[in-house]
Amino acid sequence: MLSSAEILTDAAFLVEASDFLDMNSIDAEDSGDLAIPELRGAASPAYVRGGDISGEAAINALKLYREKEKLRRRKQRQRIKDEIEGLRRMSDELSLQLKNLKL
């Protein structure tokens, strides 16, 4: 039977893992469906003033936003991969130390 401390430790791990996945999950929506957050909604100053942004400028802004978003996601994926690799190395080291202690 599990002690309450073990249950709490497991629960804390699950909550932390859930938070990590929530923060680092990639939306399933197509990148073509992305909208610039600053231009969403009718409260945007450009839309309220009657559209001071030309169509071409809006397209360029959207393209720039998408490129920045791709770069941000790429960097985020690399950080996650690096973190996982570091954790694997640490796990290997700890396993080796534990094995040496048992001998």
Helices and strands as residue ranges (DSSP letters): H 4-24, G 31-33, G 37-39, H 45-48, H 55-102
